[in-house]
């Protein structure tokens, strides 16, 4: 599942994870939170190499 649109909405607005998950049909807000965390971790690991 692509978390890019959710990450963009989260960065550019004050919408809650619950709202984003519901409107993008990405499951629960906790699942979305895990997806975004994994995306941040992946980005951080890429920048370290």
Biopython code that builds the backbone (N, CA, C, O; Angstrom):
import numpy as np
from Bio.PDB.StructureBuilder import StructureBuilder

atoms = [
    (1, "UNK", "N", (0.851, -1.183, 0.000)),
    (1, "UNK", "CA", (0.000, 0.000, 0.000)),
    (1, "UNK", "C", (0.892, 1.240, 0.000)),
    (1, "UNK", "O", (1.857, 1.321, 0.759)),
    (2, "UNK", "N", (0.568, 2.179, -0.836)),
    (2, "UNK", "CA", (1.347, 3.399, -0.975)),
    (2, "UNK", "C", (0.918, 4.426, 0.066)),
    (2, "UNK", "O", (-0.241, 4.839, 0.104)),
    (3, "UNK", "N", (1.851, 4.829, 0.897)),
    (3, "UNK", "CA", (1.560, 5.786, 1.965)),
    (3, "UNK", "C", (1.897, 7.218, 1.560)),
    (3, "UNK", "O", (1.725, 8.141, 2.355)),
    (4, "UNK", "N", (2.372, 7.410, 0.339)),
    (4, "UNK", "CA", (2.800, 8.747, -0.091)),
    (4, "UNK", "C", (1.700, 9.804, -0.003)),
    (4, "UNK", "O", (1.952, 10.880, 0.538)),
    (5, "UNK", "N", (0.482, 9.545, -0.514)),
    (5, "UNK", "CA", (-0.568, 10.571, -0.397)),
    (5, "UNK", "C", (-0.898, 10.896, 1.061)),
    (5, "UNK", "O", (-1.129, 12.053, 1.411)),
    (6, "UNK", "N", (-0.918, 9.875, 1.894)),
    (6, "UNK", "CA", (-1.208, 10.101, 3.309)),
    (6, "UNK", "C", (-0.111, 10.930, 3.967)),
    (6, "UNK", "O", (-0.398, 11.818, 4.769)),
    (7, "UNK", "N", (1.128, 10.645, 3.635)),
    (7, "UNK", "CA", (2.241, 11.401, 4.199)),
    (7, "UNK", "C", (2.163, 12.866, 3.772)),
    (7, "UNK", "O", (2.434, 13.769, 4.564)),
    (8, "UNK", "N", (1.794, 13.086, 2.522)),
    (8, "UNK", "CA", (1.679, 14.463, 2.013)),
    (8, "UNK", "C", (0.559, 15.224, 2.729)),
    (8, "UNK", "O", (0.733, 16.379, 3.117)),
    (9, "UNK", "N", (-0.584, 14.567, 2.897)),
    (9, "UNK", "CA", (-1.698, 15.209, 3.602)),
    (9, "UNK", "C", (-1.293, 15.510, 5.042)),
    (9, "UNK", "O", (-1.568, 16.594, 5.557)),
    (10, "UNK", "N", (-0.641, 14.551, 5.683)),
    (10, "UNK", "CA", (-0.231, 14.720, 7.082)),
    (10, "UNK", "C", (0.746, 15.892, 7.216)),
    (10, "UNK", "O", (0.667, 16.671, 8.166)),
    (11, "UNK", "N", (1.663, 16.007, 6.258)),
    (11, "UNK", "CA", (2.671, 17.069, 6.300)),
    (11, "UNK", "C", (2.062, 18.448, 6.049)),
    (11, "UNK", "O", (2.436, 19.422, 6.702)),
    (12, "UNK", "N", (1.130, 18.531, 5.110)),
    (12, "UNK", "CA", (0.619, 19.817, 4.646)),
    (12, "UNK", "C", (-0.644, 20.303, 5.339)),
    (12, "UNK", "O", (-1.050, 21.448, 5.135)),
    (13, "UNK", "N", (-1.282, 19.454, 6.163)),
    (13, "UNK", "CA", (-2.525, 19.851, 6.816)),
    (13, "UNK", "C", (-2.500, 19.478, 8.292)),
    (13, "UNK", "O", (-1.535, 18.896, 8.787)),
    (14, "UNK", "N", (-3.561, 19.817, 8.970)),
    (14, "UNK", "CA", (-3.685, 19.442, 10.380)),
    (14, "UNK", "C", (-4.690, 18.306, 10.561)),
    (14, "UNK", "O", (-5.177, 18.074, 11.667)),
    (15, "UNK", "N", (-4.999, 17.599, 9.475)),
    (15, "UNK", "CA", (-5.957, 16.508, 9.554)),
    (15, "UNK", "C", (-5.384, 15.382, 10.411)),
    (15, "UNK", "O", (-4.184, 15.110, 10.383)),
    (16, "UNK", "N", (-6.265, 14.734, 11.172)),
    (16, "UNK", "CA", (-5.821, 13.649, 12.047)),
    (16, "UNK", "C", (-5.551, 12.382, 11.238)),
    (16, "UNK", "O", (-6.010, 12.236, 10.105)),
    (17, "UNK", "N", (-4.794, 11.473, 11.849)),
    (17, "UNK", "CA", (-4.545, 10.187, 11.202)),
    (17, "UNK", "C", (-5.851, 9.429, 10.995)),
    (17, "UNK", "O", (-6.009, 8.725, 9.997)),
    (18, "UNK", "N", (-6.788, 9.569, 11.932)),
    (18, "UNK", "CA", (-8.088, 8.917, 11.768)),
    (18, "UNK", "C", (-8.789, 9.434, 10.528)),
    (18, "UNK", "O", (-9.321, 8.647, 9.745)),
    (19, "UNK", "N", (-8.797, 10.737, 10.337)),
    (19, "UNK", "CA", (-9.456, 11.337, 9.178)),
    (19, "UNK", "C", (-8.791, 10.870, 7.887)),
    (19, "UNK", "O", (-9.472, 10.465, 6.946)),
    (20, "UNK", "N", (-7.468, 10.925, 7.844)),
    (20, "UNK", "CA", (-6.728, 10.543, 6.636)),
    (20, "UNK", "C", (-6.976, 9.078, 6.303)),
    (20, "UNK", "O", (-7.262, 8.741, 5.154)),
    (21, "UNK", "N", (-6.870, 8.215, 7.295)),
    (21, "UNK", "CA", (-7.077, 6.783, 7.069)),
    (21, "UNK", "C", (-8.483, 6.513, 6.547)),
    (21, "UNK", "O", (-8.666, 5.708, 5.634)),
    (22, "UNK", "N", (-9.454, 7.173, 7.115)),
    (22, "UNK", "CA", (-10.841, 6.973, 6.684)),
    (22, "UNK", "C", (-11.063, 7.460, 5.258)),
    (22, "UNK", "O", (-11.634, 6.737, 4.441)),
    (23, "UNK", "N", (-10.624, 8.666, 4.950)),
    (23, "UNK", "CA", (-10.898, 9.249, 3.637)),
    (23, "UNK", "C", (-10.067, 8.636, 2.509)),
    (23, "UNK", "O", (-10.490, 8.655, 1.353)),
    (24, "UNK", "N", (-8.907, 8.101, 2.828)),
    (24, "UNK", "CA", (-8.105, 7.430, 1.804)),
    (24, "UNK", "C", (-8.332, 5.919, 1.824)),
    (24, "UNK", "O", (-7.704, 5.174, 1.071)),
    (25, "UNK", "N", (-9.232, 5.483, 2.691)),
    (25, "UNK", "CA", (-9.561, 4.054, 2.824)),
    (25, "UNK", "C", (-8.309, 3.209, 3.005)),
    (25, "UNK", "O", (-8.058, 2.269, 2.252)),
    (26, "UNK", "N", (-7.526, 3.569, 4.027)),
    (26, "UNK", "CA", (-6.269, 2.880, 4.302)),
    (26, "UNK", "C", (-6.333, 2.034, 5.570)),
    (26, "UNK", "O", (-5.293, 1.676, 6.122)),
    (27, "UNK", "N", (-7.511, 1.717, 6.029)),
    (27, "UNK", "CA", (-7.641, 0.905, 7.236)),
    (27, "UNK", "C", (-7.715, 1.782, 8.469)),
    (27, "UNK", "O", (-8.196, 2.914, 8.417)),
    (28, "UNK", "N", (-7.233, 1.246, 9.576)),
    (28, "UNK", "CA", (-7.300, 1.978, 10.834)),
    (28, "UNK", "C", (-6.208, 3.040, 10.904)),
    (28, "UNK", "O", (-5.228, 2.996, 10.160)),
    (29, "UNK", "N", (-6.397, 3.995, 11.811)),
    (29, "UNK", "CA", (-5.388, 5.045, 11.953)),
    (29, "UNK", "C", (-4.081, 4.470, 12.491)),
    (29, "UNK", "O", (-3.007, 4.994, 12.196)),
    (30, "UNK", "N", (-4.162, 3.392, 13.283)),
    (30, "UNK", "CA", (-2.936, 2.789, 13.808)),
    (30, "UNK", "C", (-2.145, 2.115, 12.692)),
    (30, "UNK", "O", (-0.914, 2.153, 12.681)),
    (31, "UNK", "N", (-2.858, 1.502, 11.759)),
    (31, "UNK", "CA", (-2.187, 0.902, 10.600)),
    (31, "UNK", "C", (-1.493, 1.997, 9.780)),
    (31, "UNK", "O", (-0.348, 1.834, 9.358)),
    (32, "UNK", "N", (-2.185, 3.091, 9.563)),
    (32, "UNK", "CA", (-1.603, 4.212, 8.828)),
    (32, "UNK", "C", (-0.382, 4.761, 9.557)),
    (32, "UNK", "O", (0.628, 5.081, 8.930)),
    (33, "UNK", "N", (-0.474, 4.868, 10.859)),
    (33, "UNK", "CA", (0.656, 5.344, 11.647)),
    (33, "UNK", "C", (1.874, 4.439, 11.449)),
    (33, "UNK", "O", (2.995, 4.925, 11.301)),
    (34, "UNK", "N", (1.651, 3.134, 11.449)),
    (34, "UNK", "CA", (2.746, 2.187, 11.215)),
    (34, "UNK", "C", (3.324, 2.338, 9.814)),
    (34, "UNK", "O", (4.541, 2.280, 9.639)),
    (35, "UNK", "N", (2.463, 2.532, 8.813)),
    (35, "UNK", "CA", (2.940, 2.739, 7.445)),
    (35, "UNK", "C", (3.813, 3.990, 7.340)),
    (35, "UNK", "O", (4.875, 3.965, 6.717)),
    (36, "UNK", "N", (3.361, 5.072, 7.950)),
    (36, "UNK", "CA", (4.114, 6.327, 7.890)),
    (36, "UNK", "C", (5.435, 6.209, 8.646)),
    (36, "UNK", "O", (6.450, 6.754, 8.214)),
    (37, "UNK", "N", (5.422, 5.504, 9.763)),
    (37, "UNK", "CA", (6.657, 5.279, 10.519)),
    (37, "UNK", "C", (7.663, 4.476, 9.711)),
    (37, "UNK", "O", (8.855, 4.787, 9.711)),
    (38, "UNK", "N", (7.191, 3.450, 9.025)),
    (38, "UNK", "CA", (8.071, 2.637, 8.188)),
    (38, "UNK", "C", (8.630, 3.465, 7.034)),
    (38, "UNK", "O", (9.792, 3.313, 6.656)),
    (39, "UNK", "N", (7.792, 4.342, 6.477)),
    (39, "UNK", "CA", (8.240, 5.214, 5.387)),
    (39, "UNK", "C", (9.344, 6.159, 5.875)),
    (39, "UNK", "O", (10.345, 6.363, 5.189)),
    (40, "UNK", "N", (9.149, 6.734, 7.078)),
    (40, "UNK", "CA", (10.176, 7.621, 7.644)),
    (40, "UNK", "C", (11.472, 6.868, 7.901)),
    (40, "UNK", "O", (12.558, 7.381, 7.632)),
    (41, "UNK", "N", (11.356, 5.646, 8.424)),
    (41, "UNK", "CA", (12.543, 4.843, 8.718)),
    (41, "UNK", "C", (13.297, 4.511, 7.434)),
    (41, "UNK", "O", (14.523, 4.602, 7.385)),
    (42, "UNK", "N", (12.554, 4.124, 6.393)),
    (42, "UNK", "CA", (13.163, 3.799, 5.114)),
    (42, "UNK", "C", (13.894, 5.015, 4.535)),
    (42, "UNK", "O", (15.001, 4.894, 4.010)),
    (43, "UNK", "N", (13.270, 6.169, 4.636)),
    (43, "UNK", "CA", (13.884, 7.399, 4.133)),
    (43, "UNK", "C", (15.157, 7.723, 4.914)),
    (43, "UNK", "O", (16.164, 8.123, 4.330)),
    (44, "UNK", "N", (15.106, 7.548, 6.239)),
    (44, "UNK", "CA", (16.268, 7.826, 7.085)),
    (44, "UNK", "C", (17.414, 6.877, 6.741)),
    (44, "UNK", "O", (18.565, 7.308, 6.667)),
    (45, "UNK", "N", (17.117, 5.589, 6.529)),
    (45, "UNK", "CA", (18.157, 4.619, 6.191)),
    (45, "UNK", "C", (18.790, 4.938, 4.840)),
    (45, "UNK", "O", (20.001, 4.788, 4.675)),
    (46, "UNK", "N", (17.981, 5.379, 3.869)),
    (46, "UNK", "CA", (18.522, 5.759, 2.560)),
    (46, "UNK", "C", (19.479, 6.932, 2.674)),
    (46, "UNK", "O", (20.513, 6.966, 2.006)),
    (47, "UNK", "N", (19.134, 7.889, 3.516)),
    (47, "UNK", "CA", (19.975, 9.087, 3.629)),
    (47, "UNK", "C", (21.283, 8.803, 4.373)),
    (47, "UNK", "O", (22.246, 9.557, 4.227)),
    (48, "UNK", "N", (21.333, 7.743, 5.157)),
    (48, "UNK", "CA", (22.548, 7.384, 5.886)),
    (48, "UNK", "C", (23.558, 6.701, 4.977)),
    (48, "UNK", "O", (24.753, 6.714, 5.271)),
    (49, "UNK", "N", (23.108, 6.109, 3.891)),
    (49, "UNK", "CA", (24.029, 5.374, 2.982)),
    (49, "UNK", "C", (24.674, 6.267, 1.986)),
    (49, "UNK", "O", (25.464, 5.805, 1.163)),
]
sb = StructureBuilder()
sb.init_structure("model")
sb.init_model(0)
sb.init_chain("A")
sb.init_seg("    ")
for serial, (resi, resn, name, xyz) in enumerate(atoms, 1):
    if name == "N":
        sb.init_residue(resn, " ", resi, " ")
    sb.init_atom(name, np.array(xyz, "f"), 0.0, 1.0, " ", f" {name:<3s}", serial, name[0])
structure = sb.get_structure()
